[in-house]
């Protein structure tokens, strides 16, 4: 019985990897990795985010300038078409995965009730 479950899980995994949603995430991720502007923005964002976390750990607040810089980088990220495409593709993929999990859960609950 277990081997049948595992084989079906492998088949589901193959189907997910072959889905348009997964392929779009891969395509957009590769585009983002290959885009120097997107990479620079993401690097700057992570640096600012890390600095913000460090200040919070020390009980310090961001200066107005630091808050403004953080906000400006966030806006640039939202406006960057390559990053936006990746984010949108990730969201569609996540929605598909949530639906898959919902179907699995509902199928399991239905089988238990029978």
PyMOL commands that set and color helices and strands:
alter all, ss='L'
color gray80, all
select helices_A, chain A and resi 2-18+20-33+36-57+64-79+81-113
alter helices_A, ss='H'
color red, helices_A
deselect
rebuild
show_as cartoon
